[in-house]
């Protein structure tokens, strides 16, 4: 049997007869210290030592090259069972750039011939398209195996903020040293978007999911990118035209089935997928996003822990939008693949006023409710929203349940991709600027006016709106205020799609006010960037907004937000006070309340007057907004605090 020779005096003998993947002799018997962290392939740790081999101690002689730990496997007590070392002559390390440069493929970090004897894939750092690995400067004190479960993750799939969060937060956490997997469906809709999955490879692993009265086979695709394992659950139900949830005719009728498959597959993924040579294992932390992933904490409690599996795992529910709860008729409970005695976890009764007729008992299953009562902790995407969901107005029928768990609810404001949304480098805008010199912003405004066919008037306040055209976003308020606003000397630009009646209203406004109003029906990423850069003011009159991203984009681009004081909008926009700081001013925008036409119009008129008459104050607003920290790194640090808390207590449902 092959053995791996690391240096002249110590050999690592492969273990045989193990069902779990463990490759080397327990290193405790060789005198190795126990490590606090688990290091994964692709996130190496540089070992430096002036000591040499002596007896059972392993070190590094003066003549030895640098070595790296590239993975460690440990048992439940924390003892390290084995790890992989890369010989120093096969890699070079740059202390100035913090990069490990892998040389030609035949010089693998661990001899591929030896590893093949154990059926272990080679180092992921030398996979195609991953020629080098960066060691991030900011590291977490305690690292975890994190499993995000989500219905969408950018750039693979995205319909809104959920996709942005699950496409960016995992990368930030991986950069801080965590081992991160994201599990989402492999959507194929016959468009160019299918190319997003082109680099994902079939792992050749099939599992059977028992739900909906039968056995369903699903497979897994995998791409390792930006330090994250992107895992895609594949099933024919994900292959159809439309977006992840529906098409032009409405929501898909089998969404409960599609996302039940996702949850079952996500629970199996850490146990069966040897990504980079190691499974994630049972001590994983599941981060389940909205109702689509809500079955995961229920499955952990009902189907795994009773049999000793995942007893050390934890789950955190991340609520992006409480309005969507995954409610279906009570008769569908048997489809979920849960034991019959667990009906109470998801059982739900609508209040009398919400029932369809006198004989309607109101009984239903509510997947999000089940996640609330079984997850170990709950996170919302802003501090304000963490409070709002416990109120009658914002709780959507779950306020009492959430209030009972408010001791474990935390609000963490989302970040944004500061590389994509950067006015000094943005490829979608014609001129670039920064907080140090935003003189070019006015040129972006003039270019936008020209592109949209509006009169080129740099002195005229330009108001923008970007978002869905629906009731939640307050479009009806804009519609009502339209005639009043058009009396003023302003220009108004709207980008969005949604309710057909609002789309028609936008077209009619453009025909009526040719020199003042433009409406773009649909969504266009380059145009959204140019509106954000070119407008002076961004309007967000949302009735509720769990977090909101457009106001963060606007402030980063020196565009002043005028927002309704709700949820994440209230948390992220500081109301302008011209008299603060000895007259220097404070704040980053205007926050109006209550939600009414008059209060919104008053805030917009005050903002427009400030733009025209108080240039110094306006520039202060721009500068303060542009210099705020909106990065995901900032949010990741706050998530790590919750990760530490969640492991302090036993599972909420044992």
C-alpha positions as CSV (number, residue, x, y, z in Angstrom):
1,X,0.0,0.0,0.0
2,X,1.2,3.4,-0.8
3,X,2.3,5.9,1.9
4,X,3.0,9.6,1.7
5,X,6.6,10.6,2.5
6,X,6.6,14.1,3.9
7,X,10.2,14.2,5.2
8,X,12.9,11.7,5.9
9,X,11.8,10.5,9.2
10,X,7.9,10.5,9.2
11,X,5.4,8.7,7.0
12,X,1.7,9.1,6.9
13,X,0.1,5.7,6.5
14,X,-3.3,5.7,4.8
15,X,-6.2,4.3,6.8
16,X,-8.4,1.6,5.3
17,X,-11.8,0.2,6.2
18,X,-13.3,3.6,7.1
19,X,-16.7,4.5,5.7
20,X,-16.0,8.2,6.3
21,X,-13.2,9.8,4.4
22,X,-10.2,9.9,6.6
23,X,-6.9,9.4,4.9
24,X,-4.0,9.4,7.3
25,X,-2.9,7.9,10.6
26,X,-4.3,9.9,13.6
27,X,-1.6,12.6,14.1
28,X,-2.0,12.7,17.9
29,X,0.1,9.6,18.1
30,X,2.8,11.3,16.2
31,X,3.1,14.2,18.6
32,X,1.3,16.8,16.5
33,X,-0.4,19.6,18.5
34,X,-4.1,19.8,18.3
35,X,-5.4,22.6,16.1
36,X,-8.3,24.9,16.9
37,X,-9.3,25.3,13.3
38,X,-10.1,23.3,10.3
39,X,-8.3,24.4,7.2
40,X,-9.7,23.5,3.8
41,X,-8.1,23.0,0.5
42,X,-7.7,26.2,-1.3
43,X,-7.2,28.3,1.9
44,X,-3.7,27.3,2.9
45,X,-1.9,28.3,6.1
46,X,1.8,29.0,5.9
47,X,3.9,27.0,8.4
48,X,7.1,28.6,9.5
49,X,9.4,27.0,12.1
50,X,13.1,27.0,13.0
51,X,12.9,23.6,14.7
52,X,13.8,20.3,13.1
53,X,12.5,16.8,13.3
54,X,13.2,15.3,16.7
55,X,11.6,12.1,17.8
56,X,7.9,12.4,17.4
57,X,8.0,16.2,16.8
58,X,7.7,17.5,13.4
59,X,9.0,20.9,12.4
60,X,11.1,22.4,9.7
61,X,14.9,22.5,9.5
62,X,16.8,25.5,8.3
63,X,17.3,23.8,4.9
64,X,13.6,22.9,4.4
65,X,11.4,24.9,2.2
66,X,8.1,26.4,3.5
67,X,5.2,24.1,3.8
68,X,1.4,24.6,3.9
69,X,-1.4,22.9,5.7
70,X,-4.1,22.6,3.0
71,X,-6.6,20.5,4.9
72,X,-7.2,18.9,8.3
73,X,-9.8,16.4,9.4
74,X,-10.7,16.0,13.1
75,X,-13.0,14.0,15.2
76,X,-15.8,15.1,17.4
77,X,-13.5,15.9,20.3
78,X,-11.5,18.3,18.2
79,X,-8.5,16.0,17.7
80,X,-6.9,16.4,14.3
81,X,-7.1,13.0,12.5
82,X,-4.9,13.9,9.5
83,X,-4.0,16.7,7.1
84,X,-2.4,17.3,3.8
85,X,0.9,19.1,3.4
86,X,2.3,20.7,0.2
87,X,6.0,20.3,-0.2
88,X,7.6,23.7,-0.4
89,X,9.5,23.1,-3.7
90,X,6.2,23.0,-5.6
91,X,4.9,26.4,-4.6
92,X,6.2,29.9,-4.1
93,X,4.7,32.3,-1.6
94,X,4.8,36.1,-2.1
95,X,4.7,38.0,1.2
96,X,4.0,41.2,-0.6
97,X,0.9,40.1,-2.4
98,X,-0.2,37.3,-0.1
99,X,-0.4,34.8,-3.0
100,X,0.5,31.2,-3.4
101,X,1.6,30.5,-7.0
102,X,1.1,27.0,-8.2
103,X,3.6,25.8,-10.8
104,X,3.0,23.4,-13.6
105,X,0.1,20.9,-13.1
106,X,2.4,17.9,-12.9
107,X,3.9,19.3,-9.7
108,X,0.7,19.0,-7.6
109,X,0.6,20.1,-4.0
110,X,0.2,16.5,-3.0
111,X,1.4,13.8,-5.4
112,X,-1.6,12.9,-7.5
113,X,-0.5,9.4,-8.0
114,X,-0.5,8.7,-4.3
115,X,-3.8,10.5,-3.7
116,X,-5.4,8.5,-6.5
117,X,-4.7,5.4,-4.6
118,X,-7.2,6.6,-2.0
119,X,-9.7,8.0,-4.5
120,X,-9.0,11.6,-3.4
121,X,-9.2,14.4,-5.9
122,X,-6.2,16.7,-6.2
123,X,-6.0,20.2,-4.8
124,X,-8.8,22.5,-6.1
125,X,-6.4,25.4,-6.3
126,X,-5.0,24.0,-9.5
127,X,-8.4,23.4,-11.1
128,X,-9.0,25.0,-14.5
129,X,-9.6,28.7,-14.0
130,X,-8.1,28.8,-10.5
131,X,-4.4,29.4,-11.2
132,X,-3.7,31.2,-7.9
133,X,-5.1,31.4,-4.4
134,X,-5.2,34.5,-2.3
135,X,-4.9,34.5,1.5
136,X,-7.3,37.2,2.7
137,X,-5.9,39.6,5.3
138,X,-9.0,39.5,7.6
139,X,-9.5,36.1,9.3
140,X,-12.2,34.9,11.6
141,X,-11.3,33.9,15.1
142,X,-13.3,30.7,14.8
143,X,-14.0,29.1,11.4
144,X,-16.9,26.9,10.5
145,X,-18.3,24.7,7.8
146,X,-21.1,26.8,6.4
147,X,-23.9,25.5,4.1
148,X,-26.0,28.2,2.5
149,X,-29.3,26.9,1.2
150,X,-31.1,29.2,-1.2
151,X,-33.4,29.3,-4.2
152,X,-31.2,31.8,-6.0
153,X,-27.6,33.0,-6.0
154,X,-26.0,35.6,-8.3
155,X,-24.6,35.4,-10.9
156,X,-26.2,32.0,-11.5
157,X,-29.8,33.0,-10.7
158,X,-31.2,36.2,-9.5
159,X,-34.6,37.9,-9.2
160,X,-33.9,40.3,-6.4
161,X,-31.9,41.0,-3.2
162,X,-31.9,37.3,-2.1
163,X,-29.7,36.4,-5.1
164,X,-27.3,39.3,-4.4
165,X,-26.9,38.3,-0.7
166,X,-26.4,34.6,-1.5
167,X,-24.0,35.4,-4.3
168,X,-21.8,37.8,-2.2
169,X,-22.0,37.0,1.5
170,X,-20.6,33.4,1.0
171,X,-17.5,34.8,-0.8
172,X,-16.9,37.3,2.0
173,X,-17.1,34.6,4.6
174,X,-14.9,32.2,2.6
175,X,-12.4,35.1,2.4
176,X,-12.3,35.2,6.2
177,X,-11.3,31.5,6.4
178,X,-14.6,29.6,6.6
179,X,-15.3,26.6,4.4
180,X,-18.4,27.6,2.5
181,X,-20.9,25.7,0.3
182,X,-23.9,27.2,-1.4
183,X,-26.7,24.8,-2.5
184,X,-29.2,26.1,-5.0
185,X,-31.1,24.6,-8.0
186,X,-29.6,24.3,-11.4
187,X,-32.1,26.3,-13.4
188,X,-32.1,25.9,-17.2
189,X,-34.6,28.0,-19.0
190,X,-33.3,27.8,-22.6
191,X,-31.8,31.3,-22.6
192,X,-28.3,32.7,-22.5
193,X,-28.6,32.5,-18.7
194,X,-28.0,28.8,-19.0
195,X,-24.3,29.6,-19.7
196,X,-24.0,30.7,-16.1
197,X,-23.7,27.0,-15.2
198,X,-21.2,26.2,-18.0
199,X,-18.2,25.7,-15.6
200,X,-20.2,23.5,-13.1
201,X,-19.2,19.9,-13.4
202,X,-21.4,16.9,-12.8
203,X,-20.1,15.2,-9.6
204,X,-21.5,11.9,-10.7
205,X,-23.4,11.5,-7.4
206,X,-27.1,10.6,-7.3
207,X,-29.3,10.5,-4.3
208,X,-32.9,9.5,-3.9
209,X,-35.3,11.8,-2.1
210,X,-38.5,10.3,-0.7
211,X,-41.3,12.9,-0.9
212,X,-44.5,13.5,-2.8
213,X,-45.5,9.9,-2.6
214,X,-42.5,8.5,-4.4
215,X,-38.8,8.5,-4.9
216,X,-37.1,11.3,-6.8
217,X,-33.6,11.1,-8.0
218,X,-31.5,14.3,-8.0
219,X,-27.9,14.9,-9.0
220,X,-25.3,17.5,-8.0
221,X,-23.2,19.8,-10.1
222,X,-20.2,21.7,-8.6
223,X,-18.1,24.7,-9.3
224,X,-15.3,26.0,-7.1
225,X,-15.1,29.8,-7.5
226,X,-13.9,32.6,-5.2
227,X,-13.1,30.2,-2.4
228,X,-16.7,28.9,-2.3
229,X,-18.2,25.5,-3.3
230,X,-21.2,26.3,-5.5
231,X,-23.3,23.2,-5.6
232,X,-26.3,23.0,-7.9
233,X,-29.1,20.4,-7.3
234,X,-30.2,19.1,-10.7
235,X,-33.7,17.8,-11.5
236,X,-36.0,18.1,-14.5
237,X,-38.4,20.3,-12.5
238,X,-35.8,23.1,-12.6
239,X,-35.6,22.9,-16.4
240,X,-38.3,25.2,-17.9
241,X,-38.8,28.7,-19.3
242,X,-39.3,31.5,-16.8
243,X,-37.6,32.7,-13.7
244,X,-36.9,30.5,-10.6
245,X,-40.5,30.9,-9.3
246,X,-42.8,31.4,-12.3
247,X,-43.4,32.7,-15.8
248,X,-45.6,35.2,-17.6
249,X,-48.7,33.2,-16.5
250,X,-47.8,33.4,-12.8
251,X,-46.1,31.3,-10.1
252,X,-45.4,27.6,-10.9
253,X,-48.0,25.3,-9.4
254,X,-45.3,22.8,-8.3
255,X,-43.0,25.2,-6.3
256,X,-43.6,23.3,-3.1
257,X,-42.3,20.1,-4.9
258,X,-39.3,21.9,-6.4
259,X,-38.1,23.5,-3.1
260,X,-38.9,20.4,-1.1
261,X,-36.4,18.6,-3.3
262,X,-33.9,21.4,-2.8
263,X,-34.1,21.1,1.0
264,X,-33.8,17.3,1.1
265,X,-30.8,17.4,-1.2
266,X,-29.2,20.2,0.8
267,X,-29.3,18.1,4.0
268,X,-27.6,15.3,2.2
269,X,-24.9,17.4,0.4
270,X,-22.6,17.8,3.4
271,X,-22.6,14.1,4.0
272,X,-22.1,12.7,0.5
273,X,-20.2,15.3,-1.5
274,X,-16.4,14.9,-1.1
275,X,-15.6,18.4,-2.3
276,X,-11.9,18.9,-2.5
277,X,-11.4,15.5,-1.0
278,X,-13.4,16.0,2.2
279,X,-17.1,16.1,3.0
280,X,-18.3,19.0,5.0
281,X,-19.5,16.5,7.6
282,X,-22.1,16.6,10.4
283,X,-20.8,19.6,12.3
284,X,-22.1,22.0,9.7
285,X,-23.9,25.3,10.1
286,X,-26.9,25.6,7.8
287,X,-27.9,29.1,6.7
288,X,-31.4,28.7,5.3
289,X,-32.8,31.6,3.3
290,X,-36.5,32.3,3.3
291,X,-39.3,29.7,2.9
292,X,-37.7,28.0,-0.1
293,X,-35.1,26.6,2.2
294,X,-37.3,26.5,5.3
295,X,-37.7,22.7,5.5
296,X,-34.0,22.2,6.3
297,X,-34.1,22.9,10.1
298,X,-37.3,20.8,10.3
299,X,-35.6,17.9,8.5
300,X,-32.5,18.2,10.8
301,X,-34.7,17.9,13.8
302,X,-37.2,15.3,12.5
303,X,-35.2,13.0,10.2
304,X,-31.6,13.2,11.2
305,X,-31.0,14.0,14.9
306,X,-33.3,11.1,16.1
307,X,-30.7,8.8,14.5
308,X,-27.6,10.5,15.8
309,X,-26.9,12.4,12.6
310,X,-26.3,16.1,12.7
311,X,-26.4,16.2,16.5
312,X,-23.7,18.8,16.4
313,X,-25.1,20.8,13.5
314,X,-26.9,24.1,13.8
315,X,-29.2,26.1,11.6
316,X,-29.9,29.8,11.2
317,X,-32.9,31.1,9.4
318,X,-32.3,34.3,7.4
319,X,-35.5,36.2,6.6
320,X,-35.3,38.4,3.5
321,X,-39.0,38.9,3.1
322,X,-41.6,37.6,5.6
323,X,-44.5,38.2,3.2
324,X,-43.6,35.0,1.3
325,X,-44.1,32.0,3.6
326,X,-44.6,28.9,1.5
327,X,-48.3,28.3,2.5
328,X,-50.1,25.4,0.9
329,X,-53.3,23.4,1.8
330,X,-53.0,21.2,4.8
331,X,-53.5,18.1,2.7
332,X,-50.1,18.6,1.1
333,X,-48.3,17.8,4.4
334,X,-47.7,14.2,3.4
335,X,-45.8,15.5,0.4
336,X,-43.0,17.0,2.4
337,X,-41.3,13.8,3.5
338,X,-41.7,14.5,7.2
339,X,-42.9,12.0,9.9
340,X,-46.6,12.3,10.6
341,X,-46.0,13.4,14.2
342,X,-44.2,16.6,13.0
343,X,-47.3,18.2,11.5
344,X,-47.5,20.6,14.3
345,X,-44.3,22.3,13.3
346,X,-45.7,23.5,10.0
347,X,-49.5,23.4,10.7
348,X,-51.1,26.8,10.3
349,X,-54.6,28.1,10.6
350,X,-55.7,31.3,8.8
351,X,-57.7,33.8,10.8
352,X,-61.4,33.8,10.1
353,X,-61.3,37.0,8.0
354,X,-58.7,35.5,5.7
355,X,-60.7,32.4,4.8
356,X,-62.3,32.0,1.4
357,X,-65.8,30.9,2.5
358,X,-67.9,29.9,5.5
359,X,-66.9,26.2,5.3
360,X,-63.2,26.9,5.0
361,X,-61.4,25.7,8.1
362,X,-58.3,27.8,7.3
363,X,-56.0,24.8,7.8
364,X,-52.7,25.0,5.9
365,X,-49.0,24.1,6.1
366,X,-46.7,27.0,6.4
367,X,-43.0,26.2,5.7
368,X,-41.6,29.4,7.0
369,X,-43.5,29.0,10.3
370,X,-41.9,25.6,10.6
371,X,-38.4,27.1,10.1
372,X,-39.1,29.7,12.8
373,X,-40.0,27.1,15.4
374,X,-37.1,24.7,14.6
375,X,-34.1,26.9,13.7
376,X,-31.5,27.7,16.3
377,X,-31.3,31.4,15.6
378,X,-32.9,33.9,13.2
379,X,-31.3,36.8,11.3
380,X,-33.1,39.5,9.3
381,X,-31.4,41.7,6.7
382,X,-31.6,44.9,8.8
383,X,-32.1,45.8,12.4
384,X,-35.2,47.7,11.7
385,X,-36.8,44.7,10.0
386,X,-35.9,42.5,13.0
387,X,-38.3,44.7,15.0
388,X,-40.9,45.2,12.3
389,X,-41.5,41.4,11.9
390,X,-42.6,41.3,15.6
391,X,-45.4,43.8,15.0
392,X,-48.9,43.3,13.7
393,X,-48.2,45.6,10.7
394,X,-45.0,43.7,9.7
395,X,-45.5,40.2,11.0
396,X,-47.9,38.8,8.4
397,X,-49.6,36.6,11.0
398,X,-46.3,35.4,12.5
399,X,-45.7,38.3,14.8
400,X,-46.6,36.4,18.0
401,X,-44.4,33.5,17.1
402,X,-41.5,35.7,16.2
403,X,-42.0,37.8,19.4
404,X,-41.6,34.6,21.4
405,X,-38.2,34.1,19.8
406,X,-37.0,37.7,19.8
407,X,-34.1,36.8,22.1
408,X,-32.5,34.9,19.3
409,X,-33.3,37.4,16.5
410,X,-30.6,39.6,15.1
411,X,-30.7,42.2,12.3
412,X,-27.6,42.5,10.1
413,X,-27.7,45.0,7.2
414,X,-26.8,43.6,3.8
415,X,-23.6,44.7,2.1
416,X,-23.1,45.4,-1.6
417,X,-20.5,44.3,-4.1
418,X,-18.2,47.3,-3.9
419,X,-16.2,46.2,-6.9
420,X,-19.3,46.0,-9.2
421,X,-20.8,49.2,-7.8
422,X,-17.8,51.5,-7.9
423,X,-18.2,54.9,-9.6
424,X,-14.4,55.2,-10.2
425,X,-14.2,52.0,-12.3
426,X,-17.9,51.2,-13.4
427,X,-17.8,50.0,-17.0
428,X,-21.4,50.9,-17.5
429,X,-21.1,54.6,-16.9
430,X,-19.4,57.1,-19.4
431,X,-17.4,59.1,-16.8
432,X,-15.8,58.1,-13.5
433,X,-15.5,59.9,-10.2
434,X,-14.9,59.3,-6.5
435,X,-15.5,60.9,-3.1
436,X,-12.2,62.8,-3.6
437,X,-13.3,64.3,-6.9
438,X,-16.9,64.0,-8.1
439,X,-16.7,66.7,-10.7
440,X,-17.4,64.1,-13.4
441,X,-20.7,63.1,-12.0
442,X,-22.4,66.1,-13.7
443,X,-21.2,64.7,-17.0
444,X,-22.8,61.4,-16.2
445,X,-26.1,63.3,-15.7
446,X,-25.8,65.1,-19.0
447,X,-25.0,61.9,-20.8
448,X,-28.1,60.3,-19.2
449,X,-30.3,63.2,-20.3
450,X,-29.0,62.9,-23.8
451,X,-29.5,59.1,-23.9
452,X,-33.1,59.4,-22.7
453,X,-33.9,62.3,-25.0
454,X,-34.5,64.8,-22.2
455,X,-33.4,68.4,-22.4
456,X,-29.7,68.7,-21.3
457,X,-30.0,70.8,-18.2
458,X,-27.3,70.1,-15.6
459,X,-28.8,72.7,-13.1
460,X,-32.2,70.8,-13.1
461,X,-32.7,68.3,-10.2
462,X,-33.0,64.8,-11.6
463,X,-35.0,62.2,-9.6
464,X,-34.7,58.5,-10.3
465,X,-36.6,55.4,-9.3
466,X,-35.4,51.8,-9.9
467,X,-37.4,48.8,-8.7
468,X,-40.4,46.6,-9.2
469,X,-43.7,48.3,-10.1
470,X,-45.9,47.0,-7.4
471,X,-47.8,48.0,-4.3
472,X,-44.9,47.2,-1.9
473,X,-42.6,49.7,-3.6
474,X,-45.1,52.5,-3.2
475,X,-45.7,53.0,-6.9
476,X,-49.3,54.0,-6.3
477,X,-47.9,56.9,-4.2
478,X,-45.7,58.1,-7.1
479,X,-48.6,57.8,-9.4
480,X,-50.8,60.0,-7.2
481,X,-48.1,62.5,-6.7
482,X,-47.1,62.6,-10.4
483,X,-49.1,65.7,-11.4
484,X,-47.9,67.7,-8.3
485,X,-44.3,66.8,-9.0
486,X,-44.5,67.7,-12.7
487,X,-45.4,71.3,-11.8
488,X,-41.9,71.7,-10.3
489,X,-38.8,72.3,-12.3
490,X,-37.5,68.7,-12.1
491,X,-36.8,65.7,-14.3
492,X,-38.0,62.2,-13.3
493,X,-36.7,58.9,-14.6
494,X,-38.2,55.5,-13.7
495,X,-36.8,52.0,-14.5
496,X,-38.8,48.8,-13.6
497,X,-41.4,46.3,-14.5
498,X,-44.3,44.6,-12.8
499,X,-48.0,45.4,-12.5
500,X,-49.2,46.1,-16.1
501,X,-51.3,49.0,-14.9
502,X,-48.3,50.8,-13.6
503,X,-46.3,50.0,-16.8
504,X,-49.2,51.7,-18.8
505,X,-49.2,54.6,-16.4
506,X,-45.4,55.2,-17.0
507,X,-46.0,55.2,-20.8
508,X,-48.8,57.7,-20.5
509,X,-46.7,60.0,-18.2
510,X,-43.9,60.0,-20.7
511,X,-46.3,61.0,-23.5
512,X,-47.8,63.8,-21.4
513,X,-44.6,65.2,-20.0
514,X,-42.1,64.8,-22.8
515,X,-39.5,67.2,-21.3
516,X,-39.7,66.0,-17.7
517,X,-40.5,62.3,-17.5
518,X,-39.0,59.1,-18.9
519,X,-40.1,55.6,-18.1
520,X,-38.2,52.5,-19.0
521,X,-40.4,49.4,-18.8
522,X,-38.2,46.3,-18.0
523,X,-34.9,45.9,-16.3
524,X,-31.5,46.7,-17.8
525,X,-28.3,46.4,-15.7
526,X,-26.3,49.0,-17.6
527,X,-29.2,51.5,-17.6
528,X,-29.6,50.9,-13.8
529,X,-26.0,51.9,-13.3
530,X,-26.3,55.0,-15.5
531,X,-29.5,56.1,-13.7
532,X,-27.8,55.6,-10.3
533,X,-24.8,57.7,-11.4
534,X,-26.6,60.3,-13.4
535,X,-29.5,61.2,-11.1
536,X,-29.2,63.6,-8.2
537,X,-31.9,62.0,-6.1
538,X,-33.1,58.4,-5.8
539,X,-36.7,58.0,-4.5
540,X,-37.7,54.9,-2.5
541,X,-41.2,55.2,-1.0
542,X,-41.5,51.5,-0.1
543,X,-44.3,50.4,2.2
544,X,-41.9,47.9,3.8
545,X,-38.3,47.2,2.8
546,X,-36.5,44.4,4.7
547,X,-33.1,45.9,3.7
548,X,-33.0,47.6,0.3
549,X,-30.0,47.8,-1.9
550,X,-30.7,50.7,-4.3
551,X,-30.3,53.3,-1.5
552,X,-26.8,51.8,-0.8
553,X,-25.9,51.9,-4.5
554,X,-27.1,55.5,-4.7
555,X,-25.1,56.7,-1.7
556,X,-22.0,55.0,-3.1
557,X,-22.5,57.0,-6.3
558,X,-23.1,60.3,-4.6
559,X,-26.9,60.2,-5.4
560,X,-28.9,61.3,-2.5
561,X,-31.7,58.9,-1.3
562,X,-35.2,60.1,-0.3
563,X,-36.8,57.2,1.4
564,X,-39.8,56.2,3.5
565,X,-38.7,55.5,7.1
566,X,-39.2,51.7,7.2
567,X,-37.0,48.6,7.7
568,X,-33.5,48.8,6.2
569,X,-34.2,52.2,4.6
570,X,-34.5,53.8,8.1
571,X,-31.4,51.9,9.2
572,X,-29.1,52.9,6.3
573,X,-30.1,56.5,5.5
574,X,-29.4,59.1,8.0
575,X,-31.7,62.1,7.8
576,X,-30.0,65.3,6.8
577,X,-29.4,67.9,9.5
578,X,-27.8,71.1,8.1
579,X,-27.1,72.5,11.6
580,X,-25.1,69.5,13.0
581,X,-21.4,69.5,13.6
582,X,-21.2,73.2,14.0
583,X,-23.0,73.9,10.8
584,X,-21.0,71.5,8.7
585,X,-24.1,69.2,8.5
586,X,-24.7,65.5,9.0
587,X,-26.8,62.8,7.4
588,X,-26.8,61.1,4.0
589,X,-30.4,61.8,2.7
590,X,-34.0,62.4,3.6
591,X,-36.2,60.0,5.5
592,X,-39.9,60.9,5.4
593,X,-42.8,59.6,7.5
594,X,-45.7,58.9,7.5
595,X,-46.2,57.2,4.2
596,X,-48.3,59.7,2.4
597,X,-48.2,61.8,-0.8
598,X,-47.8,65.0,1.1
599,X,-44.8,63.9,3.2
600,X,-43.1,62.4,0.1
601,X,-43.6,65.4,-2.0
602,X,-42.4,67.7,0.8
603,X,-39.2,65.6,1.2
604,X,-38.5,65.7,-2.6
605,X,-39.0,69.4,-2.8
606,X,-36.7,70.0,0.2
607,X,-34.1,67.9,-1.5
608,X,-34.5,69.7,-4.8
609,X,-34.2,73.1,-3.1
610,X,-31.0,72.0,-1.3
611,X,-29.5,70.9,-4.6
612,X,-30.2,74.2,-6.2
613,X,-29.5,76.7,-3.4
614,X,-27.0,75.0,-1.0
615,X,-24.3,73.4,-3.1
616,X,-21.9,73.1,-0.1
617,X,-24.4,71.2,1.9
618,X,-25.2,69.0,-1.1
619,X,-21.6,68.1,-1.6
620,X,-21.4,67.2,2.1
621,X,-24.3,64.9,1.6
622,X,-22.6,63.3,-1.4
623,X,-19.2,62.9,0.4
624,X,-20.7,61.4,3.5
625,X,-22.7,58.8,1.5
626,X,-19.8,57.9,-0.7
627,X,-17.3,57.3,2.1
628,X,-19.5,54.9,4.2
629,X,-18.6,51.3,4.4
630,X,-21.1,49.1,2.5
631,X,-18.9,46.1,2.0
632,X,-19.8,42.5,2.6
633,X,-16.7,42.2,4.8
634,X,-18.4,44.5,7.3
635,X,-21.6,42.3,7.3
636,X,-19.5,39.1,7.5
637,X,-17.9,40.1,10.8
638,X,-21.4,40.6,12.3
639,X,-22.5,37.2,11.0
640,X,-19.5,35.6,12.7
641,X,-20.7,36.9,16.0
642,X,-24.0,35.1,15.5
643,X,-22.1,31.9,14.5
644,X,-20.4,31.9,17.8
645,X,-23.6,32.4,19.7
646,X,-25.4,29.6,17.9
647,X,-22.9,27.0,19.0
648,X,-23.0,28.1,22.7
649,X,-26.3,26.4,23.3
650,X,-27.5,22.9,22.4
651,X,-29.8,22.6,19.3
652,X,-33.1,24.4,19.9
653,X,-34.9,21.2,18.8
654,X,-33.0,18.1,19.9
